[in-house]
Amino acid sequence: MQDIRKPYSRSRSSIHNISRERDIRSKTEEFEAHSYARNDDMTKRDDRSEFAIPIHAENRTSRDVYPRRPDGLGWKDRDTPPVYTDRSSSRSTTIFFVIAGIIVVGLVLMTYVFDSAKVSLTPKYVDIEGFSKSFSFTTVADDPVSIPYITATTSVTKSKKLPVSESKLVQTKASGKVIIFNNFDGNPQQLIKNTRFESPSGKIYRINESIAIPGKKGDVPGSLEVTVYADSFGPDYNSDPTDFTIPGFKGTPRYEAFFGRSNGPLSGGASGNVSLVSKSDLNSAKDELAIEINKAIRENLKDVSAVGYTPLRGVVKVVYEDNEKDVSIGQSSTYTVTATGYMVLADEKRLASSVASVVRGYGGEDVRLDYIDSLSFVAKDTATIGTDTTTEILIEGVPRVVWLTDFVAIKNILKGKSKSDFTEIMKGVQSIDKATPSFFPIWITKFPADESSIDVKENLKAR
């Protein structure tokens, strides 16, 4: 009996299995040989072939796992596998770091280079209800009591042709302005009423009041303007500008040192029956032109200003010069008026401090006046404007007195200081009622070190 522990080496099935195994091996070798032969043939036909089939899976190397390419197509070493990278991921990382760097640089610049601060100040102020007080204004700049002022001037000329409707006998003397010069010495020279002045034509004119001609100063003669009147009636005394001597000084050293020179023509001399404008027509023309002239003068002065001075537009003096005398004696039928307006401009600091003096607790600090245009300014006597050294002016209304703050000084105080010190610093500025700071960027903790980066503005509510 056959031993069951030993295989049936000669059994039919065993022989069949051996034969089958040989057939499989033979076919495998044939397939592999055919495949490599075909691959080599394709390589010869097309050098761009990129793939090869490994011979035995159990003997695979890096040369067999990764596709092989000829040396001329990119790989220097066939045994070194290519490295594959994710380009989109690398690009995203780069962009992230660039953006992060820009943000960091921007924050640094805003914090240390482009930082800025703004300060909104509400100054101390007082609205004085029912204000009414008269002040003295002066042309003397160093007057410690009165408010200094200057005048702005403008001139307007208007004319009107009038009908000649009357005839009458006229007897008038010519007259005109004459400047008398004292080139004798430094002492004033008195001239009595009716002192004679003689023209080169021999015509005599007189003054109708006593005068004193100032003495000369160095080489500059003293001078005084007066009005002279013809010694007789008639048109013969009408004259163009001319010179005069003083006959009373003839035979003395004063005769050559004192002389006169007319400041314009001498006119108005008439004698006989003449045709002229009626008195009623002349008066009507005077009233009409006066209204037009006053309106024109105030229009000319409305925009006048001067640095350091406040224009008092209600305080205007108007001086008229006309040819009424020539019209009334028939020498002209055209009435002409030239008017000169003088407006007061007050020293703004002295005006503001004078008004503020009525405020309780005011200690002479620098202040300004607001709402000036709403105030009323009335001169006690406009004739004194520009003529006398002092003029009384009544001020009425509701002026606002505002304490002034030096913005440049505030910037210098605040630069480089901590935010937390702001309130305490502002307490030391007596002219400020309230102050509010703001910063850019909002996280900075100090005011900029450069005062040009600090903006200080006044925030005062209107009433």
LINVENNOR-V751564 format. One record per pair of residues at least 12 apart in sequence whose C-alpha atoms are under 10 Angstrom apart, sorted by the first residue. I is the first residue (numbers start at 0). J is the second residue. D is the distance in whole Angstrom. If there is no record, write none. Layout:
[[I,J,D] [I,J,D]]
This chain:
[[28,54,10] [31,52,9] [31,53,9] [31,54,7] [31,55,9] [32,54,9] [34,51,10] [34,52,8] [34,54,10] [35,51,8] [35,52,8] [35,53,9] [35,54,9] [38,50,9] [38,51,7] [38,52,8] [39,51,9] [42,68,10] [42,69,10] [46,68,8] [46,69,7] [46,71,10] [46,72,9] [47,68,7] [47,69,8] [47,72,8] [48,66,9] [48,67,8] [48,68,7] [48,69,9] [49,65,9] [49,66,6] [49,67,6] [49,68,6] [49,69,9] [50,63,9] [50,64,10] [50,65,8] [50,66,5] [50,67,6] [50,68,8] [51,63,7] [51,64,9] [51,65,9] [51,66,6] [51,67,7] [51,68,10] [52,64,9] [52,66,9] [53,65,10] [60,78,9] [61,77,9] [61,78,6] [61,79,8] [61,80,8] [62,77,7] [62,78,5] [62,79,8] [62,80,8] [63,78,9] [64,78,10] [64,80,9] [65,77,9] [65,78,8] [65,79,9] [65,80,7] [65,81,9] [66,78,10] [66,80,9] [66,81,10] [67,79,10] [67,80,9] [106,440,9] [109,439,8] [109,440,6] [109,441,10] [109,442,10] [109,443,9] [110,439,8] [110,440,7] [110,441,9] [110,442,8] [110,443,6] [110,444,10] [110,445,10] [110,447,9] [111,440,10] [111,443,9] [111,447,8] [111,448,9] [112,447,9] [112,448,10] [112,449,10] [112,452,10] [113,439,8] [113,440,9] [113,447,9] [113,452,8] [114,438,8] [114,439,6] [114,440,6] [114,441,9] [114,443,8] [114,445,9] [114,446,8] [114,447,6] [114,448,9] [114,449,10] [114,452,7] [114,453,9] [115,437,9] [115,438,6] [115,439,5] [115,440,7] [115,441,10] [115,443,9] [115,445,10] [115,446,7] [115,447,6] [115,448,9] [115,449,9] [115,450,9] [115,451,9] [115,452,5] [115,453,6] [115,454,8] [116,410,10] [116,413,10] [116,414,10] [116,436,7] [116,437,6] [116,438,4] [116,439,6] [116,440,9] [116,441,9] [116,443,10] [116,445,9] [116,446,6] [116,447,7] [116,450,9] [116,451,10] [116,452,7] [116,453,5] [116,454,6] [116,455,9] [117,410,10] [117,435,8] [117,436,6] [117,437,5] [117,438,6] [117,439,9] [117,446,9] [117,452,8] [117,453,6] [117,454,5] [117,455,6] [117,456,8] [118,406,10] [118,409,9] [118,410,9] [118,413,10] [118,434,7] [118,435,6] [118,436,4] [118,437,6] [118,438,9] [118,453,8] [118,454,6] [118,455,5] [118,456,6] [118,457,9] [118,458,10] [119,433,8] [119,434,6] [119,435,5] [119,436,6] [119,437,8] [119,454,9] [119,455,6] [119,456,5] [119,457,6] [119,458,6] [119,459,10] [120,404,9] [120,406,10] [120,425,10] [120,430,10] [120,431,7] [120,432,8] [120,433,6] [120,434,4] [120,435,7] [120,436,9] [120,455,7] [120,456,6] [120,457,5] [120,458,6] [120,459,8] [121,430,9] [121,431,6] [121,432,6] [121,433,5] [121,434,6] [121,435,9] [121,456,9] [121,457,6] [121,458,5] [121,459,6] [121,460,8] [122,401,7] [122,402,6] [122,403,7] [122,404,7] [122,428,10] [122,429,9] [122,430,6] [122,431,4] [122,432,5] [122,433,7] [122,434,9] [122,457,7] [122,458,8] [122,459,7] [123,366,10] [123,400,9] [123,401,6] [123,402,5] [123,403,8] [123,404,9] [123,429,8] [123,430,5] [123,431,5] [123,432,5] [123,433,8] [123,459,9] [124,366,9] [124,367,10] [124,368,10] [124,369,10] [124,399,7] [124,400,5] [124,401,4] [124,402,6] [124,403,9] [124,430,9] [124,431,9] [124,432,8] [124,459,9] [125,355,9] [125,358,8] [125,368,10] [125,397,10] [125,398,8] [125,399,6] [125,400,5] [125,401,7] [125,402,9] [126,358,10] [126,368,10] [126,369,9] [126,370,10] [126,397,6] [126,398,6] [126,399,4] [126,400,6] [126,401,9] [126,462,9] [127,354,9] [127,355,9] [127,357,9] [127,358,8] [127,396,8] [127,397,5] [127,398,6] [127,399,6] [127,400,8] [128,395,10] [128,396,7] [128,397,5] [128,398,8] [128,399,9] [129,395,7] [129,396,6] [129,397,6] [129,398,9] [130,354,9] [130,357,9] [130,374,9] [130,394,8] [130,395,5] [130,396,5] [130,397,6] [130,398,7] [131,354,10] [131,374,10] [131,375,9] [131,393,7] [131,394,6] [131,395,4] [131,396,7] [131,397,9] [131,398,10] [132,354,8] [132,357,10] [132,392,9] [132,393,6] [132,394,5] [132,395,7] [132,396,10] [133,354,10] [133,376,9] [133,377,9] [133,378,9] [133,379,9] [133,391,7] [133,392,5] [133,393,4] [133,394,6] [133,395,9] [134,146,8] [134,350,9] [134,353,8] [134,354,9] [134,378,10] [134,390,8] [134,391,6] [134,392,6] [134,393,6] [134,394,8] [135,147,9] [135,378,10] [135,389,6] [135,390,6] [135,391,5] [135,392,6] [135,393,9] [136,148,6] [136,149,10] [136,343,9] [136,344,10] [136,345,8] [136,346,9] [136,350,9] [136,378,10] [136,384,9] [136,388,8] [136,389,5] [136,390,5] [136,391,6] [136,392,7] [137,149,8] [137,345,9] [137,384,9] [137,385,9] [137,387,8] [137,388,5] [137,389,4] [137,390,6] [137,391,9] [138,150,9] [138,345,10] [138,384,9] [138,385,8] [138,386,9] [138,387,8] [138,388,5] [138,389,7] [138,390,9] [139,388,7] [139,389,8] [140,346,9] [143,349,10] [144,349,10] [144,353,9] [145,349,9] [145,350,9] [145,353,9] [145,389,8] [145,390,9] [145,391,9] [146,345,7] [146,346,7] [146,347,9] [146,348,9] [146,349,6] [146,350,6] [146,351,10] [146,352,10] [146,353,8] [146,389,9] [146,390,10] [147,308,9] [147,343,10] [147,344,9] [147,345,6] [147,346,6] [147,347,9] [147,348,10] [147,349,7] [147,350,8] [147,388,10] [147,389,9] [148,308,8] [148,309,9] [148,310,9] [148,311,10] [148,342,10] [148,343,6] [148,344,5] [148,345,4] [148,346,6] [148,347,9] [148,349,10] [148,350,10] [148,384,10] [148,385,9] [148,388,10] [148,389,9] [148,390,10] [149,305,9] [149,308,8] [149,309,10] [149,310,9] [149,341,9] [149,342,8] [149,343,6] [149,344,5] [149,345,7] [149,346,8] [149,384,10] [149,385,8] [150,310,9] [150,311,10] [150,315,9] [150,316,10] [150,340,9] [150,341,6] [150,342,5] [150,343,5] [150,344,6] [150,345,9] [150,384,8] [150,385,7] [151,300,8] [151,303,7] [151,304,8] [151,305,9] [151,310,9] [151,315,9] [151,340,8] [151,341,6] [151,342,5] [151,343,7] [151,344,7] [152,296,9] [152,299,9] [152,300,8] [152,303,9] [152,315,9] [152,316,9] [152,317,10] [152,339,7] [152,340,5] [152,341,5] [152,342,7] [152,343,9] [153,295,10] [153,296,7] [153,297,9] [153,299,7] [153,300,7] [153,317,10] [153,338,8] [153,339,6] [153,340,5] [153,341,7] [153,342,9] [154,292,9] [154,295,9] [154,296,7] [154,299,9] [154,317,9] [154,318,9] [154,319,10] [154,337,7] [154,338,6] [154,339,4] [154,340,6] [154,341,9] [155,291,10] [155,292,6] [155,293,9] [155,295,7] [155,296,7] [155,299,9] [155,319,10] [155,336,8] [155,337,6] [155,338,5] [155,339,7] [155,340,8] [156,288,9] [156,291,10] [156,292,7] [156,295,10] [156,319,10] [156,320,9] [156,321,9] [156,335,7] [156,336,6] [156,337,4] [156,338,6] [156,339,9] [157,288,7] [157,289,9] [157,291,8] [157,292,7] [157,321,10] [157,334,8] [157,335,6] [157,336,5] [157,337,7] [157,338,9] [158,284,9] [158,285,10] [158,288,8] [158,321,10] [158,333,7] [158,334,6] [158,335,4] [158,336,6] [158,337,9] [159,281,10] [159,284,7] [159,285,9] [159,287,9] [159,288,8] [159,332,9] [159,333,6] [159,334,5] [159,335,7] [159,336,9] [160,276,10] [160,281,10] [160,284,9] [160,331,9] [160,332,6] [160,333,4] [160,334,6] [160,335,9] [161,275,9] [161,276,7] [161,277,9] [161,280,7] [161,281,8] [161,284,8] [161,326,9] [161,331,9] [161,332,6] [161,333,6] [161,334,7] [162,275,8] [162,276,6] [162,277,8] [162,280,8] [162,281,10] [162,332,7] [162,333,9] [163,274,6] [163,275,5] [163,276,4] [163,277,7] [163,280,9] [163,326,10] [163,329,8] [163,331,9] [163,332,7] [163,333,10] [164,274,7] [164,275,6] [164,276,6] [164,277,6] [164,278,10] [164,280,9] [165,273,8] [165,274,6] [165,275,5] [165,276,6] [165,277,6] [165,278,9] [165,329,9] [166,272,7] [166,273,5] [166,274,4] [166,275,6] [166,276,9] [166,277,9] [166,328,10] [166,329,9] [167,271,8] [167,272,5] [167,273,6] [167,274,7] [167,275,8] [167,328,9] [167,329,9] [168,269,9] [168,270,7] [168,271,5] [168,272,4] [168,273,6] [168,274,9] [168,328,9] [169,232,9] [169,233,9] [169,268,9] [169,269,6] [169,270,5] [169,271,5] [169,272,6] [169,273,7] [169,274,10] [169,275,10] [169,327,9] [169,328,6] [169,329,8] [170,231,9] [170,232,6] [170,233,7] [170,234,10] [170,267,10] [170,268,8] [170,269,6] [170,270,4] [170,271,7] [170,272,9] [170,328,8] [171,229,9] [171,231,8] [171,232,5] [171,233,6] [171,234,8] [171,266,10] [171,267,7] [171,268,5] [171,269,5] [171,270,6] [171,271,10] [171,324,9] [171,325,10] [171,328,8] [172,204,10] [172,228,7] [172,229,5] [172,230,7] [172,231,6] [172,232,4] [172,233,6] [172,234,8] [172,235,9] [172,236,7] [172,237,9] [172,265,10] [172,266,8] [172,267,6] [172,268,4] [172,269,7] [172,270,9] [173,204,9] [173,227,9] [173,228,6] [173,229,5] [173,230,9] [173,231,8] [173,232,7] [173,233,7] [173,234,7] [173,235,9] [173,236,6] [173,237,6] [173,238,8] [173,264,10] [173,265,6] [173,266,5] [173,267,4] [173,268,4] [173,269,8] [173,324,10] [173,325,10] [174,204,8] [174,205,9] [174,206,10] [174,226,7] [174,227,6] [174,228,4] [174,229,6] [174,230,10] [174,236,8] [174,237,8] [174,238,9] [174,264,8] [174,265,5] [174,266,6] [174,267,6] [174,268,7] [175,204,10] [175,225,8] [175,226,6] [175,227,6] [175,228,7] [175,229,9] [175,237,9] [175,238,9] [175,239,10] [175,240,9] [175,261,7] [175,262,8] [175,263,7] [175,264,6] [175,265,4] [175,266,7] [175,267,9] [176,224,7] [176,225,6] [176,226,5] [176,227,6] [176,228,9] [176,240,9] [176,259,10] [176,260,9] [176,261,6] [176,262,5] [176,263,7] [176,264,8] [176,265,8] [177,196,10] [177,206,10] [177,223,8] [177,224,6] [177,225,5] [177,226,6] [177,227,7] [177,240,9] [177,241,9] [177,242,9] [177,243,9] [177,258,10] [177,259,6] [177,260,5] [177,261,4] [177,262,5] [177,263,8] [177,264,10] [177,265,9] [178,212,10] [178,222,7] [178,223,6] [178,224,4] [178,225,6] [178,226,9] [178,227,10] [178,242,9] [178,243,10] [178,258,8] [178,259,5] [178,260,5] [178,261,6] [178,262,7] [179,196,10] [179,212,7] [179,213,10] [179,220,10] [179,221,8] [179,222,5] [179,223,5] [179,224,6] [179,225,7] [179,242,10] [179,243,9] [179,244,9] [179,245,10] [179,257,7] [179,258,6] [179,259,4] [179,260,7] [179,261,9] [180,212,7] [180,213,8] [180,214,9] [180,215,9] [180,219,10] [180,220,6] [180,221,6] [180,222,4] [180,223,7] [180,224,9] [180,256,8] [180,257,6] [180,258,6] [180,259,6] [180,260,8] [181,211,10] [181,212,6] [181,213,7] [181,214,6] [181,215,6] [181,216,10] [181,219,9] [181,220,5] [181,221,5] [181,222,6] [181,223,9] [181,253,9] [181,255,10] [181,256,6] [181,257,5] [181,258,7] [181,259,9] [182,213,10] [182,214,7] [182,215,6] [182,216,9] [182,217,10] [182,218,8] [182,219,8] [182,220,5] [182,221,7] [182,222,9] [182,253,9] [182,255,9] [182,256,5] [182,257,6] [182,258,9] [183,214,8] [183,215,7] [183,220,8] [183,221,9] [183,252,8] [183,253,6] [183,254,9] [183,255,8] [183,256,5] [183,257,7] [184,213,9] [184,214,6] [184,215,6] [184,216,8] [184,217,9] [184,218,10] [184,220,8] [184,221,9] [184,253,10] [184,256,9] [185,213,8] [185,214,4] [185,215,5] [185,216,6] [185,217,8] [185,218,10] [185,219,10] [185,220,9] [185,221,8] [186,211,10] [186,212,9] [186,213,7] [186,214,4] [186,215,7] [186,216,9] [186,221,9] [187,210,10] [187,211,6] [187,212,5] [187,213,4] [187,214,5] [187,215,8] [187,221,8] [187,222,10] [188,210,8] [188,211,5] [188,212,5] [188,213,7] [188,214,7] [188,221,10] [188,257,9] [189,209,7] [189,210,6] [189,211,4] [189,212,6] [189,213,9] [190,206,9] [190,208,9] [190,209,6] [190,210,5] [190,211,6] [190,212,8] [190,247,10] [191,206,8] [191,207,9] [191,208,7] [191,209,4] [191,210,6] [191,211,9] [192,205,8] [192,206,6] [192,207,5] [192,208,4] [192,209,4] [192,210,8] [193,205,5] [193,206,5] [193,207,5] [193,208,7] [193,209,8] [193,227,9] [193,228,9] [193,230,10] [194,206,6] [194,207,8] [194,208,9] [194,209,8] [194,210,10] [194,227,9] [194,245,8] [194,246,9] [194,247,8] [195,227,9] [195,228,10] [195,229,10] [195,230,9] [195,243,9] [195,244,9] [195,245,6] [195,246,7] [195,247,7] [196,227,8] [196,228,9] [196,229,9] [196,230,10] [196,242,9] [196,243,6] [196,244,6] [196,245,5] [196,246,7] [196,247,9] [196,258,9] [196,259,8] [197,229,10] [197,242,8] [197,243,5] [197,244,5] [197,245,6] [197,246,7] [197,258,10] [197,259,9] [198,236,10] [198,238,10] [198,241,7] [198,242,6] [198,243,5] [198,244,7] [198,245,9] [198,259,9] [198,260,10] [198,261,10] [199,241,8] [199,242,7] [199,243,7] [199,244,8] [200,236,10] [200,238,10] [200,241,10] [200,243,10] [201,243,10] [202,229,8] [202,230,8] [202,231,9] [202,235,9] [202,236,7] [202,238,10] [202,243,10] [203,227,10] [203,228,9] [203,229,6] [203,230,6] [203,231,8] [203,236,9] [203,243,9] [203,244,10] [203,245,10] [203,246,9] [204,226,10] [204,227,6] [204,228,5] [204,229,4] [204,230,5] [204,231,9] [204,236,9] [204,243,9] [205,226,8] [205,227,5] [205,228,5] [205,229,7] [205,230,7] [206,225,7] [206,226,6] [206,227,5] [206,228,6] [206,229,9] [206,230,10] [207,225,9] [207,226,8] [207,227,7] [207,228,8] [208,225,9] [208,226,9] [208,227,10] [210,223,9] [210,224,10] [210,225,8] [211,223,8] [212,224,9] [212,257,10] [220,256,9] [220,257,9] [221,257,10] [222,257,10] [222,258,10] [222,259,9] [223,259,9] [224,259,9] [224,260,9] [224,261,9] [224,262,8] [225,259,10] [225,261,9] [225,262,10] [226,261,9] [226,262,10] [226,265,10] [227,261,9] [227,265,9] [228,265,9] [228,266,10] [228,267,10] [228,268,9] [229,265,9] [229,266,9] [229,267,10] [229,268,8] [231,268,9] [231,269,10] [231,270,10] [232,267,9] [232,268,6] [232,269,6] [232,270,6] [232,271,10] [233,266,10] [233,267,8] [233,268,5] [233,269,4] [233,270,5] [233,271,8] [234,266,8] [234,267,7] [234,268,4] [234,269,5] [234,270,7] [234,271,10] [234,330,10] [235,266,10] [235,268,7] [235,269,8] [235,270,10] [236,265,7] [236,266,7] [236,267,8] [236,268,6] [236,269,9] [237,264,8] [237,265,5] [237,266,5] [237,267,7] [237,268,6] [237,269,9] [238,261,10] [238,263,9] [238,264,6] [238,265,5] [238,266,6] [238,267,10] [238,268,10] [239,261,9] [239,262,10] [239,263,7] [239,264,4] [239,265,6] [239,266,8] [240,260,7] [240,261,5] [240,262,7] [240,263,5] [240,264,5] [240,265,7] [241,259,9] [241,260,6] [241,261,6] [241,262,8] [241,263,8] [241,264,8] [241,265,9] [242,258,7] [242,259,6] [242,260,4] [242,261,6] [242,262,10] [243,257,9] [243,258,6] [243,259,5] [243,260,6] [243,261,8] [244,256,10] [244,257,7] [244,258,5] [244,259,6] [244,260,9] [245,257,7] [245,258,7] [245,259,8] [266,322,10] [266,324,9] [266,325,8] [266,330,9] [267,322,9] [267,323,10] [267,324,6] [267,325,6] [267,326,9] [267,327,9] [267,328,7] [267,329,9] [267,330,8] [268,324,10] [268,325,9] [268,328,8] [268,330,9] [269,325,9] [269,328,7] [269,329,9] [269,330,8] [270,328,9] [271,328,10] [272,328,9] [272,329,9] [273,328,7] [273,329,6] [273,330,9] [274,326,10] [274,327,10] [274,328,8] [274,329,6] [274,330,9] [274,331,10] [274,332,9] [275,325,10] [275,326,7] [275,327,7] [275,328,7] [275,329,4] [275,330,8] [275,331,8] [275,332,7] [276,326,7] [276,327,7] [276,328,9] [276,329,7] [276,330,10] [276,331,8] [276,332,6] [276,333,9] [276,334,10] [277,326,9] [277,327,8] [277,329,10] [277,332,10] [278,326,9] [278,327,7] [281,323,8] [281,326,8] [281,327,8] [281,332,9] [281,333,10] [281,334,7] [282,323,10] [284,333,10] [284,334,7] [284,335,9] [284,336,10] [285,321,9] [285,323,9] [285,334,8] [285,335,9] [285,336,8] [288,334,9] [288,335,9] [288,336,8] [288,337,10] [289,319,9] [289,336,8] [289,337,10] [289,338,9] [292,317,9] [292,319,10] [292,336,9] [292,337,8] [292,338,7] [292,339,9] [292,340,9] [293,315,10] [293,316,10] [293,317,8] [293,338,8] [293,339,10] [293,340,8] [295,338,10] [295,340,10] [296,315,9] [296,317,8] [296,338,8] [296,339,8] [296,340,6] [296,341,9] [296,342,10] [297,312,8] [297,313,9] [297,315,8] [297,317,10] [297,340,8] [297,341,10] [297,342,9] [299,340,9] [300,312,8] [300,315,9] [300,340,8] [300,341,9] [300,342,7] [301,342,10] [303,342,9] [303,344,9] [304,344,8] [305,344,8] [305,345,10] [305,346,10] [306,346,9] [306,347,9] [307,344,9] [307,345,9] [307,346,6] [307,347,6] [307,348,8] [308,343,9] [308,344,6] [308,345,5] [308,346,5] [308,347,5] [308,348,8] [308,349,9] [308,350,9] [309,343,8] [309,344,5] [309,345,5] [309,346,6] [309,347,5] [309,348,9] [309,350,8] [309,351,10] [309,368,10] [309,371,9] [310,342,7] [310,343,6] [310,344,4] [310,345,6] [310,346,9] [310,347,9] [310,371,9] [310,372,9] [311,342,7] [311,343,6] [311,344,6] [311,345,7] [311,371,9] [311,372,9] [311,374,9] [311,375,9] [311,376,7] [311,377,9] [311,392,10] [311,394,10] [312,342,7] [312,343,7] [312,344,8] [312,372,8] [312,375,9] [312,376,8] [312,377,10] [313,342,8] [313,343,9] [313,372,10] [313,374,9] [313,375,7] [313,376,5] [313,377,6] [313,378,8] [314,341,8] [314,342,6] [314,343,6] [314,344,9] [314,375,9] [314,376,6] [314,377,6] [314,378,6] [314,379,10] [314,380,10] [314,381,7] [314,384,9] [314,392,8] [314,393,10] [315,340,6] [315,341,5] [315,342,4] [315,343,7] [315,376,10] [315,377,9] [315,378,8] [315,381,7] [315,382,10] [315,384,8] [316,339,8] [316,340,6] [316,341,5] [316,342,6] [316,343,9] [316,378,9] [316,380,9] [316,381,5] [316,382,7] [316,383,9] [316,384,7] [316,385,9] [317,338,6] [317,339,6] [317,340,4] [317,341,6] [317,342,9] [317,381,8] [317,382,9] [317,384,10] [318,337,8] [318,338,6] [318,339,5] [318,340,7] [318,341,8] [318,382,9] [319,336,7] [319,337,6] [319,338,4] [319,339,7] [319,340,9] [320,335,8] [320,336,6] [320,337,5] [320,338,6] [320,339,9] [321,334,7] [321,335,6] [321,336,4] [321,337,6] [321,338,8] [322,334,6] [322,335,6] [322,336,7] [322,337,9] [323,335,8] [323,336,9] [341,381,9] [341,384,8] [341,385,8] [342,381,10] [342,384,8] [342,385,9] [343,378,10] [343,384,8] [343,385,9] [343,390,10] [347,366,9] [347,367,7] [347,368,8] [348,365,7] [348,366,7] [348,367,7] [348,368,9] [349,365,10] [349,366,9] [349,367,9] [350,366,10] [350,367,9] [350,368,8] [351,365,8] [351,366,6] [351,367,5] [351,368,5] [351,369,9] [351,398,9] [351,399,9] [351,400,7] [351,401,9] [352,364,8] [352,365,7] [352,366,6] [352,367,8] [352,368,9] [352,400,9] [353,366,10] [354,366,10] [354,367,10] [354,368,8] [354,394,9] [354,398,8] [354,399,9] [354,400,8] [355,367,9] [355,368,9] [355,398,9] [355,399,9] [355,400,6] [355,401,9] [355,402,10] [358,400,9] [361,402,10] [364,402,7] [364,403,8] [364,429,10] [364,430,9] [365,401,9] [365,402,6] [365,403,6] [365,404,8] [365,430,9] [366,399,10] [366,400,6] [366,401,5] [366,402,4] [366,403,5] [366,404,9] [366,430,9] [367,398,10] [367,399,8] [367,400,6] [367,401,5] [367,402,7] [367,403,7] [368,398,7] [368,399,6] [368,400,5] [368,401,6] [368,402,9] [369,397,9] [369,398,6] [369,399,5] [369,400,7] [369,401,7] [370,396,9] [370,397,8] [370,398,6] [370,399,7] [370,400,9] [370,461,10] [370,462,10] [371,396,9] [371,397,9] [371,398,7] [371,399,8] [372,396,10] [372,398,9] [373,395,9] [373,396,7] [373,397,8] [373,398,8] [374,394,7] [374,395,6] [374,396,5] [374,397,7] [374,398,7] [375,392,10] [375,393,8] [375,394,6] [375,395,5] [375,396,6] [375,397,10] [376,392,6] [376,393,6] [376,394,5] [376,395,7] [376,396,9] [377,391,9] [377,392,5] [377,393,5] [377,394,7] [377,395,9] [378,390,7] [378,391,6] [378,392,4] [378,393,6] [378,394,9] [379,391,5] [379,392,6] [379,393,7] [380,392,8] [399,462,10] [401,430,9] [401,431,10] [401,459,9] [402,429,9] [402,430,5] [402,431,8] [402,432,10] [403,429,10] [403,430,6] [403,431,9] [404,428,8] [404,429,9] [404,430,6] [404,431,7] [404,457,9] [405,428,10] [405,430,9] [405,455,10] [406,454,9] [406,455,6] [406,456,8] [406,457,9] [407,450,8] [407,451,10] [407,453,10] [407,454,10] [407,455,8] [408,450,10] [409,424,9] [409,425,9] [409,428,9] [409,450,9] [409,453,9] [409,454,10] [409,455,8] [410,446,9] [410,447,10] [410,448,10] [410,449,9] [410,450,5] [410,451,8] [410,452,9] [410,453,6] [410,454,8] [410,455,7] [411,448,9] [411,449,9] [411,450,6] [411,451,10] [411,453,9] [412,424,8] [412,425,10] [412,450,9] [413,425,9] [413,445,9] [413,446,6] [413,447,8] [413,448,9] [413,449,10] [413,450,8] [413,453,8] [414,445,8] [414,446,5] [414,447,6] [414,448,5] [414,449,6] [414,450,6] [414,451,9] [414,452,9] [414,453,8] [415,444,10] [415,445,6] [415,446,5] [415,447,5] [415,448,4] [415,449,8] [415,450,9] [416,444,9] [416,445,6] [416,446,5] [416,447,8] [416,448,8] [417,443,9] [417,444,6] [417,445,4] [417,446,6] [417,447,10] [418,436,9] [418,437,10] [418,438,9] [418,443,9] [418,444,6] [418,445,5] [418,446,7] [419,444,8] [419,445,8] [420,445,9] [421,434,9] [421,435,9] [421,436,8] [421,445,10] [421,446,9] [422,434,8] [422,435,9] [422,436,10] [431,457,10] [433,458,9] [434,455,10] [434,456,10] [434,457,9] [434,458,9] [435,458,10] [436,453,10] [436,454,10] [436,455,9] [437,453,10] [437,454,10] [438,453,9]]
